Amino acid sequence: MKRWRSKEAAVVFYLICALVIPAALTLQTVSAPGELVVTSANPTPLGYTISLSLFIFPMFAIGWWFFRNPEITFQKKAFNLTVALLFPLGVILDLLFGNTFFLFQNHQAVLGITLPAVNGRIPIEELVFYLTGFILVLLIYVWGDEYWFARYNVPDYQSQSHKVEKILRFHPASLILGAFLIAAAAGYKIYLSGEPGFPWYFIYLTLVALLPSAGFYHCVKDFINWRAFSFTLLIIVLISLLWEVTLALPYQWWGFQHKAMIGIYIDAWHGLPLEEIVVWLAVSYTTVIVFEVIKICLASKKPLRQALLGHH
């Protein structure tokens, strides 16, 4: 099973490369991008607020199936614990770094309710965005794992979980990859971008994705349903591109602090920074890893310390 799961993870990586590389080459051919001409002082009344339905509607649709399914038991508790862990972390980081990474210029696209944060205030829509985003990523993955791609999940999850000696095992490749990506981003920003600042947003995304991976990937790679993960990633990236490229950036629902970006922008997509292509990969990957770690802990029925560290 381990060899099979490792091969599945590699296939997901190859598929991402097969899609990203030609897309990047094609987008680079746009040397003179067109510009949107806004003919109204308020072109998208409450646009950001209403656009959250892109997460909310499918969230309720899948959530109805998930929470009413009698065959799904410990997965529901793992789901609740995952959201309870990740959502507060997302909120805290947004309150600390939201104004360092982002801009919110179109005040008519939101309700006007703001929250105090470091270096200013942020719209309350940001909190809804984080909450519904984590929930939807997780629900799509669970639906894929338990129904759409159920043939490829772990058949006897509880039995397999009990065989795990310890969940926490160092994965050096994740740490090496993270160090390389951070060094490459910093080098580009300092020597090639021509912009002041430092790529803090990319560093944040790299740490969010690869720190959990460095500790847990060895174990959870054999439990992740990689087909369900690839499906989740595809749906989330499609929603993100529709949201940001066609609406959010052109109508300034949110923007980006260039001094905190690497300095690589997609001109054909209204100057979308490279980080926004990375963000949903990082969020989806981390969410699934944390969810599977919690599932293993619950399914094994071992004390938390023993499940994580083994017998000592």
C-alpha positions in Angstrom: 0.0 0.0 0.0 2.9 2.4 0.8 4.4 2.1 -2.7 1.0 2.6 -4.2 0.3 5.7 -2.1 3.7 7.2 -2.9 3.1 6.7 -6.6 -0.3 8.4 -6.3 1.3 11.5 -4.7 3.8 11.7 -7.5 1.0 11.5 -10.1 -0.7 14.5 -8.5 2.6 16.5 -8.7 3.1 15.5 -12.4 -0.5 16.6 -13.2 0.0 20.0 -11.5 3.2 20.5 -13.6 1.5 19.4 -16.8 -1.2 22.1 -16.2 0.9 24.9 -14.8 3.9 24.8 -17.3 1.8 25.3 -20.5 -0.4 27.8 -18.7 2.6 29.9 -17.7 4.1 29.8 -21.1 0.9 30.9 -22.7 0.3 33.7 -20.3 3.8 35.0 -20.9 2.9 35.7 -24.5 0.7 38.6 -23.4 3.1 41.6 -23.8 0.4 44.3 -23.9 -2.4 43.4 -21.5 -5.8 45.1 -21.8 -7.1 47.3 -19.1 -10.7 47.4 -17.7 -12.4 50.7 -18.1 -14.8 51.3 -15.1 -17.6 53.6 -16.0 -19.3 53.8 -12.6 -18.2 55.1 -9.2 -19.7 51.9 -7.7 -19.4 49.2 -10.3 -19.9 46.2 -7.9 -22.2 47.1 -4.9 -21.4 44.6 -2.1 -19.5 42.5 -4.7 -17.1 41.0 -2.3 -19.8 40.2 0.3 -22.1 38.5 -2.2 -19.2 36.6 -3.9 -18.6 34.7 -0.6 -21.6 32.6 -1.8 -19.0 30.9 -4.1 -17.9 29.2 -1.0 -21.1 29.2 1.1 -23.5 27.5 -1.4 -21.3 24.4 -2.1 -20.4 24.3 1.6 -24.0 23.9 2.6 -24.7 21.5 -0.3 -21.9 19.1 0.7 -22.3 19.7 4.4 -25.9 18.5 4.3 -24.7 15.2 2.9 -21.7 14.9 5.2 -23.4 15.6 8.6 -26.5 13.5 7.8 -24.5 10.5 6.6 -24.9 7.8 9.3 -21.9 5.8 7.9 -19.5 8.6 8.7 -18.6 8.7 12.4 -15.2 9.7 13.7 -14.6 11.7 10.5 -17.1 14.2 11.7 -15.3 14.8 14.9 -12.0 15.1 13.0 -13.6 17.6 10.6 -14.8 19.8 13.5 -11.5 19.6 15.3 -9.6 20.5 12.1 -11.8 23.6 11.5 -11.6 24.6 15.2 -7.8 24.5 14.9 -7.2 26.1 11.5 -9.8 28.9 11.5 -8.5 30.7 14.6 -4.9 30.4 13.3 -6.1 31.9 10.0 -7.9 34.8 11.8 -4.9 35.5 14.0 -2.5 35.6 11.1 -5.0 37.8 9.1 -5.2 40.3 12.0 -1.5 40.3 12.3 -0.4 40.4 8.6 -3.6 41.2 6.6 -2.6 44.8 6.0 1.0 43.8 5.4 0.1 41.5 2.5 -3.2 43.0 1.2 -5.1 46.1 0.2 -8.8 46.7 0.5 -9.5 49.7 -1.7 -13.1 49.3 -2.8 -15.1 50.0 0.3 -18.4 49.9 -1.5 -17.8 46.2 -2.3 -18.2 45.2 1.4 -20.7 45.8 4.2 -18.5 48.4 5.8 -18.0 46.4 9.1 -14.3 46.3 9.9 -12.2 44.8 12.5 -9.1 46.3 14.2 -5.9 44.7 13.0 -2.2 45.6 12.9 -1.5 48.6 10.7 -5.2 49.4 10.2 -8.5 47.6 9.9 -9.8 44.7 7.7 -13.3 44.0 6.5 -15.3 41.4 8.3 -15.7 39.6 5.0 -12.1 38.4 5.5 -13.2 36.3 8.5 -16.1 34.8 6.6 -13.6 34.1 3.7 -11.3 32.2 6.0 -14.0 30.2 7.8 -15.9 29.2 4.6 -12.6 28.6 2.7 -11.3 26.1 5.3 -14.7 24.4 5.6 -15.2 24.1 1.8 -11.7 22.7 1.1 -12.2 20.1 3.8 -15.8 19.2 2.7 -14.8 18.7 -0.9 -11.9 16.4 0.2 -14.1 14.4 2.5 -16.8 14.0 -0.1 -14.2 12.8 -2.6 -12.6 10.5 -0.1 -15.9 9.0 1.3 -18.0 9.0 -1.9 -16.7 10.1 -5.3 -13.3 8.4 -5.0 -14.2 6.0 -2.1 -12.7 3.1 -4.0 -9.2 4.6 -3.4 -9.4 5.5 0.3 -8.0 3.4 3.1 -10.4 0.4 3.4 -10.1 -0.3 7.1 -9.0 3.1 8.4 -9.2 2.3 12.1 -7.2 -0.9 11.8 -4.5 0.8 9.7 -4.4 3.7 12.1 -3.8 1.4 15.1 -0.8 0.0 13.3 0.9 3.4 13.1 3.7 3.4 15.7 4.0 7.2 15.8 2.6 10.0 13.6 5.3 12.6 14.1 8.3 11.7 11.9 10.7 14.1 10.4 10.5 14.4 6.6 13.8 16.2 5.6 12.7 16.6 1.9 9.9 19.0 3.0 12.4 21.1 5.0 14.9 21.2 2.2 12.3 22.1 -0.4 11.0 24.9 1.9 14.5 26.3 2.5 15.2 26.2 -1.3 11.9 28.0 -2.1 12.4 30.7 0.5 16.0 31.3 -0.6 14.9 31.5 -4.3 12.1 33.9 -3.5 14.3 36.1 -1.4 17.1 36.1 -4.1 14.6 37.1 -6.8 13.1 39.9 -4.7 16.4 41.4 -3.8 18.4 41.0 -7.0 15.9 40.7 -9.9 12.5 42.2 -9.1 13.5 45.9 -8.9 11.1 46.4 -6.1 11.8 47.2 -2.5 10.8 45.0 0.4 11.0 41.3 1.1 8.7 38.3 0.0 7.0 37.8 3.4 3.8 36.5 1.8 5.5 33.7 -0.1 7.5 32.8 3.0 4.4 32.7 5.1 2.7 30.4 2.5 5.8 28.1 2.3 5.9 27.7 6.1 2.1 27.1 6.3 2.4 24.3 3.7 5.7 22.7 4.5 6.1 22.9 8.3 3.2 20.4 8.9 4.5 18.4 6.0 8.0 18.2 7.6 6.5 16.6 10.7 3.7 14.5 9.4 4.1 13.7 5.7 5.9 10.4 6.3 2.8 9.1 8.1 -0.1 10.7 6.4 1.0 10.1 2.8 -0.3 6.5 3.2 -3.7 7.7 4.4 -4.4 10.7 2.1 -6.7 9.9 -0.8 -4.6 11.5 -3.5 -7.4 11.4 -6.1 -9.7 13.2 -3.7 -7.0 15.7 -3.0 -6.3 16.4 -6.7 -10.0 16.9 -7.3 -10.2 19.3 -4.3 -7.3 21.3 -5.6 -8.8 21.5 -9.1 -12.2 22.8 -7.8 -10.6 25.3 -5.4 -8.2 26.7 -8.0 -11.0 27.1 -10.5 -13.1 29.0 -8.0 -10.1 31.1 -7.0 -9.3 32.1 -10.6 -12.9 33.0 -11.3 -13.0 35.0 -8.1 -9.7 36.9 -8.3 -8.9 37.2 -12.0 -12.3 38.2 -13.3 -13.7 40.1 -10.3 -11.6 40.8 -7.3 -8.6 42.4 -8.9 -10.3 44.3 -11.7 -12.8 45.8 -9.3 -10.3 46.2 -6.4 -12.2 44.1 -3.9 -8.7 43.3 -2.7 -5.2 43.9 -3.9 -1.7 43.2 -2.8 1.1 45.1 -1.1 3.9 44.8 -3.7 6.7 45.2 -1.1 5.6 41.9 0.5 5.4 40.0 -2.8 8.2 38.2 -4.7 7.8 40.6 -7.6 6.5 38.1 -10.3 3.1 39.2 -11.6 0.8 37.8 -14.3 0.0 40.8 -16.4 -2.7 39.0 -18.4 -4.5 38.5 -15.2 -4.5 42.1 -14.0 -1.2 41.8 -12.3 -2.0 38.7 -10.2 1.1 37.9 -8.0 2.6 34.4 -8.2 1.7 33.9 -4.6 -2.0 33.7 -5.4 -1.4 30.7 -7.5 0.5 29.1 -4.6 -1.9 30.0 -1.8 -4.6 27.4 -2.6 -2.1 24.7 -3.1 -0.7 25.5 0.3 -4.1 25.8 2.0 -5.5 22.6 0.5 -2.3 20.6 1.3 -2.1 21.8 4.9 -5.8 21.3 5.6 -5.8 17.7 4.3 -2.6 16.9 6.3 -4.0 18.3 9.5 -7.3 16.5 8.9 -5.7 13.1 8.3 -3.4 13.5 11.4 -6.5 14.1 13.6 -8.3 11.2 11.9 -5.5 8.9 12.6 -5.4 10.0 16.3 -9.1 9.4 16.7 -9.3 6.2 14.7 -6.3 4.6 16.6 -8.0 5.3 20.0 -4.6 5.9 21.5 -3.8 8.7 23.9 -2.6 11.8 21.9 1.0 11.7 23.2 1.3 8.1 22.3 -0.3 8.5 18.9 2.1 11.4 18.0 5.3 10.2 19.6 4.9 6.4 20.1 5.8 4.5 23.2 8.3 6.2 25.5 
